C-alpha cells in the first residue's frame, strides 16, 4: 500500500458487494484505486465479517450469479492485503437506531488521517449529524415547497394534519427502499450503471401511482411515489452529475 495515498476511505458493505460481483462497476474501480495506492481503505474486523456474510448469503448469490466461492475467497483475500485493517475499532457511543452501522459511522472515522476523507454512507435514511440531509428530508422539503410555494394543490398553501400524514407516508416509503429487499437492487439506487433498469423501475412505479389513484387506493399510491423518488434522488449522489457542473 502506498503510504502517500491521496485520501482515506471507509466503504459501505454495499460497495464491497458491487465490487465483488461486477468487475466493471464503479465500485470495483474504487477498489482498484485502493490496490494502486491512490486511496487508503480502512477496514475493521466487524466490517470484514459483515462483508463475508453478505457475499455468502444464498439470496445474494442468486441475484449475483457471478459470485462463486472462488471469486468471494479471492476478493476477501484482496481486501485483507490492500486495506488497512483495524483490529479493535473504538466505540465512540451507541447508535441505537442501527447498532450494526456503528463500525462504519463512529468507529473508523477518528482513525482516518487528517485532510480530505471520502466515505460512503451506509443507508440513505442515516443521519450522523444535524447537518446531514437524508432521503426523508429531501422528500419532505420538496413536497412542502410544491404545496406552500408552488400551489400544486388548488386553494391549499399550508401544511395541515392531513397533508403532513400524506408526506410522512411518501417519505417513509422512500426510505424503505434502503431498508428492504431493494437494498441490493441497482435500479432502486442508480448504481451499477443501470440506467435502463432504473428508467423502467421509475415508469413502473409512476404507472402504479396512477392506477392506485384511479382505484382510490391512496396508501398504495403514496408507497409507489416514495419508492419512485428514491432512485431519482440517488442519481445526484451516486453519479458525478453535479461534479460535471450540472445544476438541474
C-alpha positions in Angstrom: 0.0 0.0 0.0 1.2 3.5 -0.8 1.8 5.5 2.4 1.2 8.6 0.4 -2.3 7.7 -0.7 -4.3 10.8 -1.6 -7.3 10.1 0.6 -8.5 7.7 3.3 -11.9 6.0 2.9 -14.4 3.7 4.6 -16.5 1.8 2.1 -20.0 0.7 2.9 -20.8 -3.0 2.7 -22.9 -2.5 -0.5 -19.8 -1.0 -2.2 -17.9 -4.2 -1.5 -20.8 -6.3 -2.7 -20.9 -4.4 -6.0 -17.2 -4.6 -6.4 -17.0 -8.3 -5.9 -20.0 -9.1 -8.1 -19.3 -6.7 -11.0 -15.7 -6.3 -12.2 -16.6 -3.4 -14.5 -18.6 -1.4 -11.9 -17.8 1.9 -10.4 -17.4 0.1 -7.0 -14.8 -2.2 -8.5 -12.9 0.8 -9.8 -12.9 2.2 -6.3 -11.2 -1.0 -5.1 -8.7 -0.8 -7.9 -7.8 2.7 -6.7 -7.1 1.2 -3.3 -4.9 -1.5 -4.9 -2.9 1.1 -6.8 -2.3 3.2 -3.7 -4.4 6.2 -4.6 -6.9 5.5 -1.8 -6.2 4.1 1.7 -9.1 1.8 2.7 -9.7 1.3 6.4 -11.5 -1.9 7.5 -12.5 -3.1 10.9 -12.8 -6.8 11.6 -16.6 -6.3 12.1 -16.9 -4.9 8.6 -14.9 -7.8 7.1 -17.2 -10.2 8.9 -20.3 -8.5 7.5 -18.9 -8.4 4.0 -18.0 -12.1 4.1 -21.5 -12.9 5.5 -23.3 -10.8 2.8 -21.2 -12.3 -0.1 -22.1 -15.8 1.1 -25.9 -15.3 1.6 -27.9 -17.6 -0.7 -30.2 -14.8 -1.8 -27.3 -12.6 -2.8 -25.6 -15.5 -4.7 -28.9 -16.0 -6.6 -29.1 -12.3 -7.5 -25.4 -12.0 -8.4 -24.6 -15.3 -10.1 -21.0 -14.2 -10.8 -20.3 -14.7 -7.1 -18.7 -18.1 -6.8 -16.9 -19.5 -3.8 -13.6 -18.9 -5.6 -14.4 -15.3 -6.5 -15.5 -14.5 -3.0 -12.5 -16.1 -1.4 -10.2 -14.1 -3.8 -12.0 -10.9 -3.2 -11.8 -11.2 0.6 -8.1 -12.0 0.4 -7.5 -9.0 -1.8 -9.3 -6.8 0.7 -7.1 -8.0 3.6 -3.9 -7.4 1.5 -4.8 -4.0 0.2 -6.7 -2.4 3.1 -5.5 -1.1 6.5 -7.1 -3.5 8.9 -8.1 -2.1 12.3 -8.2 -4.9 14.8 -10.1 -3.2 17.6 -12.4 -0.4 16.5 -13.0 2.0 19.4 -16.7 2.5 20.3 -17.4 6.3 20.3 -21.0 5.9 21.6 -24.0 3.7 21.0 -26.0 4.3 17.8 -29.3 2.8 19.0 -31.1 3.4 15.7 -28.9 0.8 14.0 -26.1 -0.6 16.1 -24.8 -2.7 13.1 -23.7 0.6 11.5 -21.5 1.7 14.4 -18.2 0.3 12.8 -18.9 2.4 9.7 -20.1 5.6 11.3 -18.2 6.2 14.5 -15.6 3.6 14.9 -13.3 4.1 12.0 -13.6 7.8 11.1 -11.4 9.0 14.1 -8.7 6.8 12.8 -8.5 8.4 9.3 -5.7 10.8 8.6 -6.5 14.5 8.7 -7.3 16.2 5.4 -9.6 15.2 2.7 -11.6 12.0 3.5 -14.1 10.2 1.4 -16.7 7.7 2.7 -19.9 6.0 1.6 -22.9 6.4 4.0 -24.4 3.0 4.9 -28.1 3.8 4.4 -30.0 6.7 2.8 -32.0 7.4 5.9 -28.9 7.7 8.1 -28.3 10.9 9.9 -24.9 11.2 11.6 -25.1 15.0 12.4 -27.8 17.6 12.5 -26.4 19.0 9.2 -26.9 15.8 7.2 -29.6 15.7 4.6 -31.4 12.3 4.1 -33.8 10.9 1.6 -36.7 11.7 4.0 -35.5 15.3 4.4 -35.3 15.8 0.6 -38.7 14.3 0.0 -40.5 16.2 2.7 -38.9 19.6 1.8 -39.7 19.1 -1.9 -43.4 18.3 -1.3 -43.8 21.1 1.2 -42.3 23.6 -1.3 -44.7 22.4 -4.0 -47.7 22.8 -1.7 -46.8 26.1 0.0 -44.8 28.0 -2.6 -45.8 26.5 -6.0 -49.5 25.9 -5.2 -49.6 22.4 -6.7 -52.9 21.8 -4.8 -55.6 24.4 -5.6 -56.6 26.6 -2.7 -54.2 25.0 -0.3 -51.0 26.8 0.7 -50.2 25.4 4.1 -49.3 22.0 5.6 -52.2 20.7 7.7 -52.5 17.4 9.6 -53.8 15.5 6.6 -51.1 16.9 4.3 -48.4 16.0 6.8 -49.7 12.4 7.1 -49.5 12.1 3.3 -46.0 13.5 3.3 -44.9 11.1 6.1 -46.3 8.1 4.1 -44.4 9.1 1.0 -41.1 9.9 2.7 -41.0 6.6 4.7 -41.9 4.7 1.5 -38.9 6.3 0.0 -36.7 5.3 3.0 -37.9 1.7 2.8 -36.0 1.3 -0.5 -32.8 1.3 1.6 -34.2 -1.0 4.3 -35.9 -3.9 2.4 -35.2 -6.2 -0.5 -34.4 -3.4 -2.9 -31.2 -2.6 -0.9 -29.2 -4.7 -3.4 -31.1 -3.5 -6.5 -29.1 -1.3 -8.9 -32.3 0.1 -10.4 -33.5 1.2 -6.9 -30.4 3.2 -6.2 -28.9 4.3 -9.5 -25.8 2.1 -9.1 -24.0 -0.2 -11.4 -24.7 2.0 -14.4 -28.3 0.6 -14.5 -29.8 3.5 -16.5 -32.3 1.4 -18.5 -33.4 -0.6 -15.5 -33.8 2.5 -13.3 -35.9 4.1 -16.0 -38.1 1.1 -16.2 -38.5 1.0 -12.5 -39.4 4.6 -12.4 -42.0 4.2 -15.1 -43.5 1.1 -13.4 -43.9 2.9 -10.0 -45.4 6.0 -11.6 -47.9 3.9 -13.5 -48.8 2.1 -10.3 -49.4 5.6 -8.7 -51.8 6.4 -11.4 -53.6 3.0 -11.2 -53.8 3.3 -7.4 -55.3 6.7 -7.6 -57.8 5.6 -10.2 -58.8 2.8 -7.8 -59.0 5.1 -4.8 -56.1 3.3 -3.1 -54.3 6.3 -1.6 -51.9 4.2 0.5 -50.6 2.3 -2.5 -50.2 5.5 -4.5 -48.1 7.1 -1.7 -46.0 3.9 -1.4 -45.1 3.8 -5.1 -44.5 7.5 -5.3 -42.0 7.4 -2.4 -40.1 4.5 -4.0 -40.1 6.1 -7.4 -38.5 9.2 -5.9 -35.7 7.3 -4.2 -33.7 6.5 -7.2 -34.2 9.9 -8.7 -32.6 11.4 -5.6 -29.8 8.8 -5.7 -28.9 9.8 -9.2 -27.3 13.0 -7.8 -25.4 11.3 -5.0 -24.4 8.1 -6.9 -23.2 9.8 -10.0 -20.8 12.6 -10.9 -23.6 14.7 -12.5 -23.1 17.6 -10.1 -19.3 17.4 -10.3 -19.6 17.9 -14.0 -21.1 21.3 -13.4 -24.8 20.4 -14.0 -27.4 22.1 -11.8 -30.7 20.6 -12.9 
